[in-house]
Amino acid sequence: MSYLESMILIGGILNIASGLAVMAKPDVFKSILKINFDPLSNPLLGYFVAGVVVAFGSGYLYTYFWAPRNLSLLALGTCVRYWLVIVSTYCYSKKIIEARLFYLIAIEALLFALAFTLYIYEMRNVLTWS
């Protein structure tokens, strides 16, 4: 297993775990990270986003275990992670989120987005996009 392949596996596991954690106990991140952030300040959006995070994690695991040459879900997840970097940078620049939360979100999202981009680039000659 290459480093980039392991990032797909780790990304899937982390997405599923963090999405389920937000659904089950939203204060877990606030208490562990000592940040002032309530992921369920709007429960409709909070639960929806947590579910989307779990769904992407499931897609990453599917890609890793059963369809390593079909990277459509991985490409979509990569785009979403880049969007998360952009949105979190905007929110931080407008002082909507605090620095600790920005660094946690933006660095994690950028790290995985870059790893997934490199993996897609390396696999470009053998990919299936359907």
TIMIMAR-717405 format. One record per residue (C-alpha): residue number from 0; residue in three letters; chain; x negated, y, z negated. Coordinates in Angstrom, 3 decimals, decimal comma, always signed. Layout:
rec roke=NUM&mivex=ala&kolgu=A&u=X&v=Y&w=Z
...
end
This chain:
rec roke=0&mivex=met&kolgu=A&u=+0,000&v=+0,000&w=+0,000
rec roke=1&mivex=ser&kolgu=A&u=-1,453&v=+3,328&w=+1,044
rec roke=2&mivex=tyr&kolgu=A&u=-1,342&v=+6,477&w=-1,028
rec roke=3&mivex=leu&kolgu=A&u=+1,351&v=+7,957&w=+1,216
rec roke=4&mivex=glu&kolgu=A&u=+3,462&v=+4,805&w=+1,071
rec roke=5&mivex=ser&kolgu=A&u=+3,220&v=+4,860&w=-2,716
rec roke=6&mivex=met&kolgu=A&u=+4,497&v=+8,458&w=-2,657
rec roke=7&mivex=ile&kolgu=A&u=+7,676&v=+7,222&w=-0,943
rec roke=8&mivex=leu&kolgu=A&u=+8,155&v=+4,600&w=-3,654
rec roke=9&mivex=ile&kolgu=A&u=+7,390&v=+7,061&w=-6,465
rec roke=10&mivex=gly&kolgu=A&u=+9,599&v=+9,718&w=-4,864
rec roke=11&mivex=gly&kolgu=A&u=+12,503&v=+7,291&w=-4,728
rec roke=12&mivex=ile&kolgu=A&u=+12,112&v=+6,205&w=-8,328
rec roke=13&mivex=leu&kolgu=A&u=+11,706&v=+9,777&w=-9,612
rec roke=14&mivex=asn&kolgu=A&u=+14,701&v=+11,039&w=-7,651
rec roke=15&mivex=ile&kolgu=A&u=+16,979&v=+8,298&w=-8,952
rec roke=16&mivex=ala&kolgu=A&u=+15,739&v=+8,644&w=-12,535
rec roke=17&mivex=ser&kolgu=A&u=+15,974&v=+12,444&w=-12,637
rec roke=18&mivex=gly&kolgu=A&u=+19,409&v=+12,529&w=-10,968
rec roke=19&mivex=leu&kolgu=A&u=+20,807&v=+9,963&w=-13,391
rec roke=20&mivex=ala&kolgu=A&u=+19,176&v=+11,761&w=-16,333
rec roke=21&mivex=val&kolgu=A&u=+20,872&v=+15,045&w=-15,394
rec roke=22&mivex=met&kolgu=A&u=+24,224&v=+13,266&w=-15,088
rec roke=23&mivex=ala&kolgu=A&u=+23,891&v=+11,372&w=-18,375
rec roke=24&mivex=lys&kolgu=A&u=+22,110&v=+13,910&w=-20,549
rec roke=25&mivex=pro&kolgu=A&u=+21,617&v=+17,315&w=-18,911
rec roke=26&mivex=asp&kolgu=A&u=+19,813&v=+18,752&w=-21,939
rec roke=27&mivex=val&kolgu=A&u=+16,953&v=+16,245&w=-21,621
rec roke=28&mivex=phe&kolgu=A&u=+14,933&v=+18,501&w=-19,331
rec roke=29&mivex=lys&kolgu=A&u=+15,632&v=+21,577&w=-21,430
rec roke=30&mivex=ser&kolgu=A&u=+14,346&v=+19,865&w=-24,583
rec roke=31&mivex=ile&kolgu=A&u=+11,357&v=+18,099&w=-22,984
rec roke=32&mivex=leu&kolgu=A&u=+10,133&v=+21,016&w=-20,884
rec roke=33&mivex=lys&kolgu=A&u=+11,153&v=+23,810&w=-23,265
rec roke=34&mivex=ile&kolgu=A&u=+12,868&v=+25,744&w=-20,484
rec roke=35&mivex=asn&kolgu=A&u=+16,026&v=+27,816&w=-20,539
rec roke=36&mivex=phe&kolgu=A&u=+17,913&v=+26,074&w=-17,761
rec roke=37&mivex=asp&kolgu=A&u=+21,255&v=+24,313&w=-17,759
rec roke=38&mivex=pro&kolgu=A&u=+21,606&v=+22,103&w=-14,664
rec roke=39&mivex=leu&kolgu=A&u=+25,323&v=+21,807&w=-15,390
rec roke=40&mivex=ser&kolgu=A&u=+26,070&v=+25,509&w=-15,846
rec roke=41&mivex=asn&kolgu=A&u=+28,468&v=+24,825&w=-12,974
rec roke=42&mivex=pro&kolgu=A&u=+29,477&v=+21,166&w=-13,506
rec roke=43&mivex=leu&kolgu=A&u=+30,830&v=+20,708&w=-9,983
rec roke=44&mivex=leu&kolgu=A&u=+27,573&v=+21,798&w=-8,369
rec roke=45&mivex=gly&kolgu=A&u=+25,417&v=+20,184&w=-11,057
rec roke=46&mivex=tyr&kolgu=A&u=+26,946&v=+16,728&w=-10,709
rec roke=47&mivex=phe&kolgu=A&u=+27,038&v=+17,028&w=-6,937
rec roke=48&mivex=val&kolgu=A&u=+23,354&v=+17,956&w=-6,707
rec roke=49&mivex=ala&kolgu=A&u=+22,399&v=+15,220&w=-9,187
rec roke=50&mivex=gly&kolgu=A&u=+24,276&v=+12,718&w=-7,023
rec roke=51&mivex=val&kolgu=A&u=+22,550&v=+13,979&w=-3,878
rec roke=52&mivex=val&kolgu=A&u=+19,194&v=+13,575&w=-5,626
rec roke=53&mivex=val&kolgu=A&u=+20,074&v=+9,952&w=-6,487
rec roke=54&mivex=ala&kolgu=A&u=+21,232&v=+9,366&w=-2,907
rec roke=55&mivex=phe&kolgu=A&u=+17,956&v=+10,660&w=-1,478
rec roke=56&mivex=gly&kolgu=A&u=+16,032&v=+8,503&w=-3,933
rec roke=57&mivex=ser&kolgu=A&u=+18,005&v=+5,494&w=-2,756
rec roke=58&mivex=gly&kolgu=A&u=+17,197&v=+6,444&w=+0,840
rec roke=59&mivex=tyr&kolgu=A&u=+13,493&v=+6,653&w=+0,045
rec roke=60&mivex=leu&kolgu=A&u=+13,589&v=+3,201&w=-1,558
rec roke=61&mivex=tyr&kolgu=A&u=+15,502&v=+1,851&w=+1,440
rec roke=62&mivex=thr&kolgu=A&u=+12,857&v=+3,294&w=+3,740
rec roke=63&mivex=tyr&kolgu=A&u=+10,035&v=+1,871&w=+1,621
rec roke=64&mivex=phe&kolgu=A&u=+11,401&v=-1,671&w=+1,235
rec roke=65&mivex=trp&kolgu=A&u=+13,591&v=-2,375&w=+4,260
rec roke=66&mivex=ala&kolgu=A&u=+12,974&v=+0,105&w=+7,066
rec roke=67&mivex=pro&kolgu=A&u=+9,422&v=+1,484&w=+6,906
rec roke=68&mivex=arg&kolgu=A&u=+9,507&v=+2,402&w=+10,598
rec roke=69&mivex=asn&kolgu=A&u=+12,859&v=+4,206&w=+10,414
rec roke=70&mivex=leu&kolgu=A&u=+12,026&v=+7,495&w=+8,796
rec roke=71&mivex=ser&kolgu=A&u=+15,190&v=+9,463&w=+9,523
rec roke=72&mivex=leu&kolgu=A&u=+16,147&v=+9,636&w=+5,828
rec roke=73&mivex=leu&kolgu=A&u=+12,571&v=+10,492&w=+4,902
rec roke=74&mivex=ala&kolgu=A&u=+12,496&v=+13,305&w=+7,475
rec roke=75&mivex=leu&kolgu=A&u=+15,764&v=+14,715&w=+6,137
rec roke=76&mivex=gly&kolgu=A&u=+14,471&v=+14,478&w=+2,561
rec roke=77&mivex=thr&kolgu=A&u=+11,276&v=+16,232&w=+3,618
rec roke=78&mivex=cys&kolgu=A&u=+13,275&v=+19,129&w=+5,041
rec roke=79&mivex=val&kolgu=A&u=+15,338&v=+19,348&w=+1,851
rec roke=80&mivex=arg&kolgu=A&u=+12,155&v=+19,444&w=-0,241
rec roke=81&mivex=tyr&kolgu=A&u=+10,711&v=+22,282&w=+1,867
rec roke=82&mivex=trp&kolgu=A&u=+14,027&v=+24,112&w=+1,447
rec roke=83&mivex=leu&kolgu=A&u=+13,765&v=+23,592&w=-2,324
rec roke=84&mivex=val&kolgu=A&u=+10,317&v=+25,214&w=-2,278
rec roke=85&mivex=ile&kolgu=A&u=+11,730&v=+28,210&w=-0,389
rec roke=86&mivex=val&kolgu=A&u=+14,792&v=+28,572&w=-2,642
rec roke=87&mivex=ser&kolgu=A&u=+12,828&v=+28,177&w=-5,879
rec roke=88&mivex=thr&kolgu=A&u=+10,260&v=+30,731&w=-4,664
rec roke=89&mivex=tyr&kolgu=A&u=+13,068&v=+33,169&w=-3,901
rec roke=90&mivex=cys&kolgu=A&u=+14,706&v=+32,590&w=-7,298
rec roke=91&mivex=tyr&kolgu=A&u=+11,383&v=+33,032&w=-9,090
rec roke=92&mivex=ser&kolgu=A&u=+10,597&v=+36,241&w=-7,189
rec roke=93&mivex=lys&kolgu=A&u=+14,027&v=+37,638&w=-8,192
rec roke=94&mivex=lys&kolgu=A&u=+13,452&v=+36,526&w=-11,812
rec roke=95&mivex=ile&kolgu=A&u=+16,426&v=+34,144&w=-11,706
rec roke=96&mivex=ile&kolgu=A&u=+14,331&v=+31,239&w=-12,996
rec roke=97&mivex=glu&kolgu=A&u=+11,377&v=+31,314&w=-15,340
rec roke=98&mivex=ala&kolgu=A&u=+7,802&v=+30,492&w=-14,366
rec roke=99&mivex=arg&kolgu=A&u=+7,657&v=+27,039&w=-15,994
rec roke=100&mivex=leu&kolgu=A&u=+10,726&v=+25,849&w=-14,113
rec roke=101&mivex=phe&kolgu=A&u=+9,449&v=+27,366&w=-10,861
rec roke=102&mivex=tyr&kolgu=A&u=+6,090&v=+25,635&w=-11,108
rec roke=103&mivex=leu&kolgu=A&u=+7,701&v=+22,324&w=-12,027
rec roke=104&mivex=ile&kolgu=A&u=+10,183&v=+22,425&w=-9,145
rec roke=105&mivex=ala&kolgu=A&u=+8,086&v=+24,070&w=-6,443
rec roke=106&mivex=ile&kolgu=A&u=+4,896&v=+22,084&w=-7,030
rec roke=107&mivex=glu&kolgu=A&u=+6,701&v=+18,726&w=-7,214
rec roke=108&mivex=ala&kolgu=A&u=+8,797&v=+19,494&w=-4,126
rec roke=109&mivex=leu&kolgu=A&u=+5,804&v=+20,747&w=-2,152
rec roke=110&mivex=leu&kolgu=A&u=+3,628&v=+17,794&w=-3,157
rec roke=111&mivex=phe&kolgu=A&u=+6,193&v=+15,249&w=-1,966
rec roke=112&mivex=ala&kolgu=A&u=+7,131&v=+17,272&w=+1,140
rec roke=113&mivex=leu&kolgu=A&u=+3,497&v=+17,411&w=+2,228
rec roke=114&mivex=ala&kolgu=A&u=+2,945&v=+13,709&w=+1,500
rec roke=115&mivex=phe&kolgu=A&u=+6,079&v=+12,757&w=+3,432
rec roke=116&mivex=thr&kolgu=A&u=+5,056&v=+15,046&w=+6,320
rec roke=117&mivex=leu&kolgu=A&u=+1,634&v=+13,394&w=+6,475
rec roke=118&mivex=tyr&kolgu=A&u=+3,212&v=+9,944&w=+6,421
rec roke=119&mivex=ile&kolgu=A&u=+5,613&v=+10,823&w=+9,239
rec roke=120&mivex=tyr&kolgu=A&u=+2,715&v=+12,301&w=+11,216
rec roke=121&mivex=glu&kolgu=A&u=+0,581&v=+9,186&w=+10,699
rec roke=122&mivex=met&kolgu=A&u=+3,469&v=+6,933&w=+11,749
rec roke=123&mivex=arg&kolgu=A&u=+4,547&v=+9,035&w=+14,753
rec roke=124&mivex=asn&kolgu=A&u=+3,551&v=+6,410&w=+17,324
rec roke=125&mivex=val&kolgu=A&u=+5,511&v=+3,551&w=+15,737
rec roke=126&mivex=leu&kolgu=A&u=+8,581&v=+5,329&w=+14,392
rec roke=127&mivex=thr&kolgu=A&u=+12,212&v=+4,548&w=+14,989
rec roke=128&mivex=trp&kolgu=A&u=+14,496&v=+7,562&w=+14,608
rec roke=129&mivex=ser&kolgu=A&u=+17,875&v=+5,859&w=+14,523
end
